[in-house]
Amino acid sequence: MPKKNQMCETIVEAARKRFAHYGFGKTTMSEIAKDCKMSPGNLYRYFDGKLDIAEEIAKYHVENQLDCVCAIARDTSQSAQERLRAYFLYELRDGYKTLAEEPKMQEIADIISRERVEFSEWLMGREQSLISEILAAGNANKEFDIPDVMQAAKVLQAATMKFRLPQMHSPLSLEKLELELIALLDLFMSGLEPRETADNSAT
């Protein structure tokens, strides 16, 4: 691994620990530099500011999360409905665990969503693509009858937004959030079923 990349990883990890303990706003570049045993001037050779470091922290978490949800979305041993439930339950549990263990990381999530719009838009696009893959698989195996898969993915993404980093939006326990999410997904999926299937299940 190149020395620059190694040093970037060292800086990011030192900053993550500081942000998790003191918060983004109360951490300075000088403190991060001190933790890395370098001068503030040397730190700026690697990152222009705290926000750039925070974005790297967010990217690392998101890339790990996307690896997991990609595996769920493409698990052909499960039905599309099972994959949708597993996908969103994973995101809920992962987001809840992250903020439960490091509550000050909520500050990073908030500032990245506001200050780094391109990153947020990229993440939303990746999630929409994965959700649409699951919905398209449901169309292919006759579980769903969706005229516009991408539009349905956007609607489902919007409807489940509160479950991404749940403590930012709700005081409910994880168990109650899981029940609420499952009920929402079941309602959504019932509206996607082919008419013949839906009519038969209603009788």
Backbone bond lengths (Angstrom), bond angles and torsions (degrees), N, CA, C in turn:
res aa  C-N    CA-C-N  psi(-1)  N-CA   C-N-CA  omega(-1)  CA-C   N-CA-C  phi
1 M - - - 1.465 - - 1.539 108.98 -
2 P 1.346 118.80 132.41 1.459 121.17 177.85 1.523 112.00 -57.65
3 K 1.339 115.51 146.92 1.461 119.60 -177.34 1.518 111.90 -59.32
4 K 1.345 117.20 -37.16 1.465 119.73 -179.65 1.519 110.66 -62.11
5 N 1.332 116.51 -42.62 1.460 119.73 179.57 1.526 111.34 -65.73
6 Q 1.330 115.61 -38.64 1.461 119.26 177.70 1.524 110.40 -62.26
7 M 1.333 116.08 -43.70 1.459 119.39 -179.89 1.526 111.04 -66.51
8 C 1.338 117.76 -38.66 1.467 120.66 177.05 1.521 110.69 -59.53
9 E 1.327 116.11 -41.90 1.465 119.86 179.10 1.525 110.58 -64.95
10 T 1.316 116.49 -39.11 1.471 120.69 178.22 1.523 110.14 -62.97
11 I 1.324 116.28 -44.06 1.468 121.24 179.86 1.525 110.76 -63.61
12 V 1.322 115.94 -46.13 1.469 120.43 -178.09 1.523 110.92 -62.06
13 E 1.327 117.06 -42.03 1.465 120.01 -179.52 1.532 111.05 -67.92
14 A 1.333 116.94 -40.42 1.468 119.96 177.79 1.529 110.39 -63.79
15 A 1.327 116.33 -41.91 1.470 120.23 179.42 1.525 110.71 -66.45
16 R 1.329 117.00 -40.90 1.472 120.01 -179.94 1.525 110.76 -58.37
17 K 1.332 116.10 -43.44 1.467 120.02 179.17 1.523 110.70 -63.49
18 R 1.319 116.92 -42.32 1.472 120.86 179.18 1.530 110.85 -64.84
19 F 1.338 115.70 -47.83 1.473 119.77 -179.53 1.526 110.51 -60.13
20 A 1.335 116.22 -42.21 1.469 120.67 -177.89 1.528 111.44 -65.34
21 H 1.322 116.63 -32.62 1.467 120.14 -177.21 1.533 112.53 -88.97
22 Y 1.333 116.85 -46.71 1.466 120.79 -173.19 1.531 113.65 -104.67
23 G 1.321 116.80 -19.51 1.455 120.48 -175.09 1.515 111.02 97.68
24 F 1.323 115.65 155.95 1.464 121.73 -178.20 1.531 111.00 -63.13
25 G 1.323 116.26 -47.54 1.463 120.75 -174.61 1.509 113.73 -64.97
26 K 1.322 117.39 -30.36 1.466 121.29 -175.86 1.528 113.05 -94.93
27 T 1.314 116.12 6.20 1.465 120.59 177.91 1.526 109.17 -104.54
28 T 1.328 116.89 136.50 1.460 121.04 178.13 1.524 110.59 -110.36
29 M 1.324 114.93 159.84 1.458 120.11 176.11 1.527 110.21 -62.64
30 S 1.321 116.99 -34.53 1.468 120.55 179.30 1.524 111.00 -62.37
31 E 1.332 116.92 -40.09 1.460 121.03 179.26 1.524 111.14 -66.70
32 I 1.329 116.05 -40.74 1.467 119.75 178.01 1.530 109.68 -63.78
33 A 1.334 116.09 -42.60 1.462 120.52 178.90 1.525 110.73 -60.51
34 K 1.327 116.22 -43.65 1.470 120.70 179.54 1.516 110.62 -60.86
35 D 1.336 117.14 -42.87 1.474 120.73 178.97 1.527 111.47 -62.16
36 C 1.334 115.89 -28.99 1.468 120.71 -179.47 1.528 112.07 -93.46
37 K 1.348 115.59 3.99 1.469 121.06 179.02 1.526 111.59 58.47
38 M 1.324 115.18 45.68 1.462 121.02 176.50 1.522 109.43 -139.84
39 S 1.303 116.59 167.95 1.463 120.69 177.87 1.526 109.38 -80.92
40 P 1.355 117.48 154.46 1.470 119.61 175.78 1.524 112.13 -56.37
41 G 1.340 116.05 -37.78 1.461 119.02 179.25 1.514 112.27 -61.79
42 N 1.330 116.47 -39.01 1.460 120.60 178.45 1.529 111.03 -67.67
43 L 1.338 116.80 -36.22 1.469 120.93 178.97 1.527 110.96 -60.19
44 Y 1.343 116.09 -38.67 1.465 120.07 -178.85 1.535 112.48 -69.62
45 R 1.308 117.62 -9.79 1.467 119.66 173.23 1.524 110.71 -71.25
46 Y 1.323 115.76 -23.18 1.459 120.85 -176.12 1.530 113.04 -102.40
47 F 1.334 116.34 -36.69 1.466 120.64 -179.01 1.526 109.49 -138.40
48 D 1.331 115.88 139.66 1.463 120.32 -179.53 1.521 112.79 -72.88
49 G 1.332 116.95 -24.67 1.461 119.43 -179.30 1.516 111.64 -175.34
50 K 1.334 115.24 179.95 1.473 120.97 -178.45 1.517 112.34 -60.51
51 L 1.323 115.84 -37.27 1.462 119.08 -176.20 1.524 111.26 -63.87
52 D 1.328 116.58 -35.20 1.470 119.91 177.95 1.526 110.68 -66.34
53 I 1.338 115.85 -38.26 1.464 119.37 177.46 1.525 110.22 -67.51
54 A 1.334 116.25 -41.88 1.468 120.41 179.00 1.521 111.01 -61.11
55 E 1.330 116.74 -38.36 1.466 119.86 178.61 1.521 110.80 -64.97
56 E 1.334 117.52 -37.71 1.457 120.58 176.99 1.527 111.06 -63.59
57 I 1.323 116.59 -39.80 1.474 120.49 177.33 1.527 109.74 -61.78
58 A 1.340 115.67 -45.48 1.467 120.29 179.59 1.525 111.02 -63.01
59 K 1.332 117.04 -40.57 1.465 120.77 179.82 1.523 111.35 -62.04
60 Y 1.320 116.17 -43.03 1.466 120.23 -179.02 1.530 110.20 -60.74
61 H 1.340 116.02 -45.90 1.470 119.19 -179.86 1.523 110.58 -65.33
62 V 1.318 116.32 -44.04 1.459 120.65 -177.13 1.526 111.27 -64.95
63 E 1.338 117.43 -40.42 1.459 119.84 -179.74 1.534 111.17 -63.78
64 N 1.327 116.98 -39.86 1.468 120.09 176.32 1.522 110.80 -64.45
65 Q 1.339 116.00 -42.80 1.454 120.31 179.78 1.527 111.01 -64.01
66 L 1.337 116.79 -42.34 1.462 120.24 -179.34 1.526 111.81 -64.81
67 D 1.329 117.27 -35.31 1.466 119.77 175.83 1.528 110.63 -58.66
68 C 1.332 115.75 -42.11 1.470 120.64 -178.37 1.521 111.76 -70.38
69 V 1.334 117.39 -45.13 1.465 118.77 -177.66 1.527 111.65 -73.56
70 C 1.344 117.52 -26.84 1.468 119.76 173.17 1.526 110.22 -61.50
71 A 1.329 115.79 -43.95 1.464 120.15 179.40 1.516 110.74 -62.00
72 I 1.331 116.84 -39.11 1.467 121.03 178.63 1.530 110.18 -66.63
73 A 1.327 116.25 -46.79 1.471 120.82 -176.46 1.522 112.19 -62.22
74 R 1.333 116.16 -29.27 1.465 119.99 -174.09 1.529 113.00 -106.91
75 D 1.316 116.64 16.59 1.461 121.71 179.18 1.524 109.39 -83.64
76 T 1.318 115.79 93.91 1.465 120.15 -174.16 1.532 113.00 -73.74
77 S 1.329 117.17 -4.59 1.467 118.84 175.97 1.529 111.19 -75.88
78 Q 1.333 116.92 -12.39 1.464 121.45 179.19 1.522 110.43 -110.90
79 S 1.317 115.96 153.17 1.464 120.40 175.32 1.530 108.56 -69.04
80 A 1.320 116.25 166.01 1.462 120.52 178.22 1.528 110.80 -62.93
81 Q 1.327 116.53 -38.69 1.463 119.63 179.13 1.528 110.92 -64.15
82 E 1.329 116.39 -42.23 1.468 119.99 177.39 1.519 111.25 -63.12
83 R 1.328 116.06 -39.37 1.463 119.95 179.33 1.527 111.72 -65.93
84 L 1.318 116.58 -40.70 1.474 119.08 178.54 1.523 110.93 -61.24
85 R 1.328 116.42 -46.43 1.469 119.47 178.97 1.530 110.53 -61.13
86 A 1.336 116.86 -46.22 1.461 120.80 -178.63 1.523 111.45 -63.72
87 Y 1.321 116.42 -40.08 1.470 122.20 -179.81 1.527 110.80 -59.28
88 F 1.325 116.27 -54.10 1.464 119.51 -174.57 1.530 112.15 -74.91
89 L 1.318 116.88 -32.03 1.471 118.85 175.45 1.523 110.87 -66.57
90 Y 1.326 117.10 -36.94 1.463 119.39 176.72 1.528 109.95 -62.60
91 E 1.328 117.25 -46.93 1.468 120.30 -179.72 1.531 111.15 -60.64
92 L 1.333 116.01 -42.31 1.464 119.75 178.82 1.528 110.53 -61.24
93 R 1.328 117.00 -51.28 1.468 120.74 -176.09 1.529 111.42 -65.23
94 D 1.323 116.65 -39.50 1.462 120.43 -179.98 1.529 110.54 -66.60
95 G 1.333 116.70 -45.33 1.456 119.98 178.80 1.515 112.64 -64.56
96 Y 1.326 115.83 -40.48 1.470 120.38 179.73 1.528 110.14 -64.94
97 K 1.327 116.99 -44.54 1.464 121.94 -179.63 1.528 110.67 -62.36
98 T 1.328 116.55 -42.44 1.467 120.64 -179.16 1.519 111.32 -59.28
99 L 1.337 116.83 -48.91 1.467 119.91 -177.30 1.524 112.13 -76.34
100 A 1.329 117.86 -26.26 1.468 120.06 176.86 1.523 110.22 -69.19
101 E 1.335 115.99 -40.09 1.465 120.38 -177.49 1.525 112.18 -80.78
102 E 1.328 117.05 -34.07 1.463 121.53 -177.79 1.526 109.36 -136.98
103 P 1.340 117.64 74.05 1.466 120.66 -173.82 1.524 114.80 -58.33
104 K 1.324 117.10 -27.85 1.470 118.88 -179.31 1.526 112.44 -71.77
105 M 1.333 116.99 -11.36 1.459 119.63 176.69 1.531 111.58 -69.74
106 Q 1.331 116.33 -14.41 1.468 120.26 174.58 1.524 110.36 -59.55
107 E 1.327 115.90 -34.57 1.460 120.81 179.49 1.525 110.79 -62.39
108 I 1.328 116.44 -39.98 1.464 120.06 178.27 1.523 110.43 -66.15
109 A 1.330 116.67 -45.18 1.466 120.22 179.52 1.521 110.67 -58.00
110 D 1.322 116.24 -40.87 1.463 120.77 -178.59 1.519 111.37 -67.77
111 I 1.327 116.61 -46.46 1.467 119.07 -175.82 1.527 111.73 -71.03
112 I 1.333 117.04 -34.69 1.467 119.43 177.50 1.522 110.27 -65.42
113 S 1.325 117.15 -41.28 1.473 120.31 -179.47 1.525 111.53 -63.55
114 R 1.339 116.12 -30.45 1.466 119.94 -178.89 1.525 113.35 -89.01
115 E 1.322 115.89 -39.58 1.457 120.18 -170.81 1.530 114.41 -97.99
116 R 1.302 117.31 -21.07 1.466 120.55 179.92 1.524 108.92 -122.17
117 V 1.325 114.54 72.11 1.469 121.38 -174.64 1.519 111.30 -62.28
118 E 1.358 116.56 -36.73 1.463 119.26 -178.73 1.525 111.39 -61.08
119 F 1.327 116.20 -41.00 1.465 120.49 179.09 1.526 110.12 -64.70
120 S 1.331 116.56 -44.68 1.469 120.56 179.90 1.521 111.04 -62.55
121 E 1.340 116.79 -40.46 1.458 120.47 179.95 1.531 110.87 -67.58
122 W 1.342 116.34 -37.50 1.466 119.46 177.24 1.517 110.69 -62.88
123 L 1.328 116.60 -44.03 1.461 120.78 -179.78 1.523 111.03 -64.26
124 M 1.321 116.78 -43.81 1.467 120.08 178.75 1.527 110.59 -60.56
125 G 1.334 115.76 -40.05 1.463 119.75 179.56 1.520 112.55 -65.51
126 R 1.341 116.82 -40.61 1.461 120.33 178.51 1.523 110.73 -64.29
127 E 1.336 116.19 -41.83 1.461 119.70 179.57 1.524 110.82 -65.52
128 Q 1.325 116.73 -43.43 1.461 119.88 178.46 1.526 111.06 -59.40
129 S 1.332 115.84 -39.79 1.459 119.95 179.92 1.523 111.42 -63.24
130 L 1.333 117.03 -43.05 1.464 120.29 -179.73 1.525 111.67 -68.16
131 I 1.336 116.37 -41.65 1.467 119.83 178.20 1.536 109.90 -62.13
132 S 1.334 115.59 -41.89 1.467 119.19 -179.64 1.530 111.19 -65.14
133 E 1.348 117.54 -32.16 1.469 120.17 175.35 1.531 111.16 -60.15
134 I 1.338 115.01 -44.02 1.465 119.04 -179.75 1.522 110.21 -65.91
135 L 1.328 116.66 -43.23 1.466 120.17 -179.55 1.526 111.15 -64.62
136 A 1.333 116.58 -40.03 1.470 120.19 177.96 1.525 111.03 -64.04
137 A 1.334 116.39 -37.71 1.469 119.78 176.02 1.522 109.99 -63.21
138 G 1.332 116.81 -38.08 1.456 120.65 176.82 1.512 112.69 -64.34
139 N 1.333 116.36 -37.10 1.469 120.23 174.20 1.526 110.41 -62.81
140 A 1.328 115.43 -44.56 1.463 120.54 -174.72 1.528 112.15 -64.66
141 N 1.343 117.01 -35.90 1.468 118.10 -178.51 1.533 112.82 -99.82
142 K 1.356 115.63 16.05 1.480 123.01 172.88 1.527 113.74 71.30
143 E 1.338 118.09 14.33 1.470 119.07 173.31 1.521 110.76 -73.81
144 F 1.332 115.77 -36.13 1.457 122.10 -177.07 1.526 110.03 -122.20
145 D 1.318 113.75 160.89 1.466 120.95 171.69 1.526 106.35 -134.90
146 I 1.338 115.50 87.36 1.470 121.62 -172.36 1.523 108.92 -114.55
147 P 1.326 117.91 114.24 1.469 120.21 179.90 1.529 112.75 -65.35
148 D 1.329 117.86 -39.31 1.466 122.57 -177.14 1.528 108.41 -127.52
149 V 1.324 116.37 94.66 1.462 121.74 -174.92 1.527 111.92 -63.36
150 M 1.337 117.74 -43.72 1.462 119.99 -177.87 1.523 111.60 -65.24
151 Q 1.325 116.82 -39.78 1.463 119.38 178.00 1.526 110.59 -64.70
152 A 1.322 117.09 -41.29 1.467 120.70 178.08 1.530 110.25 -63.18
153 A 1.334 117.04 -38.36 1.470 120.95 178.17 1.527 110.94 -63.48
154 K 1.327 116.87 -41.21 1.468 120.87 178.79 1.528 110.85 -64.16
155 V 1.328 116.61 -41.59 1.460 120.71 179.67 1.528 110.39 -64.96
156 L 1.327 116.96 -44.60 1.463 120.55 -179.98 1.526 110.83 -65.10
157 Q 1.314 116.91 -39.94 1.461 120.36 177.34 1.527 111.00 -60.58
158 A 1.323 116.50 -44.36 1.464 120.60 179.28 1.530 111.36 -65.13
159 A 1.331 116.69 -40.06 1.467 121.31 -177.35 1.525 112.44 -67.53
160 T 1.335 116.47 -25.60 1.474 120.39 -176.04 1.527 112.65 -105.04
161 M 1.318 118.18 11.54 1.467 121.52 -173.94 1.527 112.83 -58.08
162 K 1.321 117.77 -37.24 1.474 120.46 -177.75 1.523 112.79 -64.74
163 F 1.343 117.09 -16.19 1.459 120.09 -177.22 1.533 112.87 -92.40
164 R 1.360 118.24 -0.09 1.473 120.31 -179.63 1.531 111.20 -71.16
165 L 1.319 115.88 -58.30 1.467 122.92 175.21 1.521 105.36 -124.46
166 P 1.323 117.12 77.27 1.465 122.01 -162.79 1.520 115.98 -60.44
167 Q 1.341 118.15 -33.95 1.465 118.71 -178.40 1.523 112.10 -65.64
168 M 1.334 117.31 -17.00 1.465 120.56 176.80 1.525 111.14 -75.19
169 H 1.334 116.63 -18.59 1.462 120.52 -172.10 1.524 114.59 -123.14
170 S 1.340 118.07 -14.82 1.460 119.58 -172.21 1.525 110.69 -152.93
171 P 1.348 117.13 143.47 1.468 120.58 175.68 1.527 113.09 -88.90
172 L 1.333 117.89 2.23 1.460 121.48 -175.32 1.525 111.61 -67.16
173 S 1.328 116.02 153.59 1.456 121.54 175.19 1.524 109.33 -70.07
174 L 1.328 115.80 164.30 1.466 120.31 178.80 1.523 110.30 -59.85
175 E 1.330 117.56 -42.40 1.465 120.72 -178.37 1.531 111.43 -60.77
176 K 1.335 116.89 -42.88 1.464 120.24 179.15 1.524 111.47 -69.29
177 L 1.318 116.63 -36.58 1.462 120.08 176.99 1.521 111.15 -65.04
178 E 1.324 116.59 -38.35 1.466 120.02 177.91 1.536 110.83 -62.19
179 L 1.321 116.46 -44.55 1.466 120.25 179.20 1.530 110.81 -63.01
180 E 1.324 116.04 -40.48 1.470 120.72 179.92 1.527 110.31 -66.02
181 L 1.326 116.11 -42.46 1.467 120.12 -179.87 1.525 110.90 -65.40
182 I 1.317 117.57 -44.43 1.467 120.44 179.91 1.527 110.86 -61.54
183 A 1.334 116.80 -41.81 1.470 120.20 178.32 1.524 110.86 -62.24
184 L 1.341 116.44 -41.42 1.472 120.31 178.85 1.523 110.74 -63.81
185 L 1.335 116.97 -44.90 1.459 120.57 -178.92 1.523 111.66 -65.50
186 D 1.333 116.96 -40.31 1.465 120.12 178.98 1.526 110.92 -63.53
187 L 1.323 116.14 -41.10 1.464 120.18 177.62 1.526 110.59 -63.81
188 F 1.324 116.08 -45.00 1.463 120.94 179.94 1.522 110.74 -61.50
189 M 1.340 116.16 -47.13 1.464 119.46 -176.20 1.523 112.23 -68.83
190 S 1.329 117.19 -29.74 1.468 119.12 177.92 1.529 110.79 -63.62
191 G 1.331 116.08 -30.27 1.459 120.16 177.63 1.519 113.80 -78.37
192 L 1.335 116.91 -11.34 1.464 121.24 179.96 1.516 113.18 -96.96
193 E 1.332 116.68 -10.53 1.462 119.82 -177.07 1.521 111.18 -64.74
194 P 1.340 117.65 147.10 1.466 119.49 173.28 1.519 110.18 -55.34
195 R 1.310 117.76 144.59 1.455 121.84 -174.16 1.522 112.34 -54.78
196 E 1.326 117.17 -41.10 1.472 120.28 -178.13 1.526 110.34 -62.43
197 T 1.342 116.22 -42.34 1.478 120.86 179.59 1.516 109.92 -65.28
198 A 1.339 116.52 -44.67 1.456 121.09 -178.77 1.526 110.72 -63.60
199 D 1.348 116.56 -40.47 1.464 120.17 -179.57 1.527 110.87 -66.47
200 N 1.341 116.56 -39.72 1.459 119.71 179.71 1.513 112.30 -66.51
201 S 1.350 117.14 -38.08 1.450 120.58 -178.69 1.515 111.31 -72.18
202 A 1.323 116.75 -21.43 1.474 120.93 -178.86 1.524 111.34 -82.06
203 T 1.347 116.96 -19.90 1.466 119.66 -177.48 1.513 112.06 -93.48
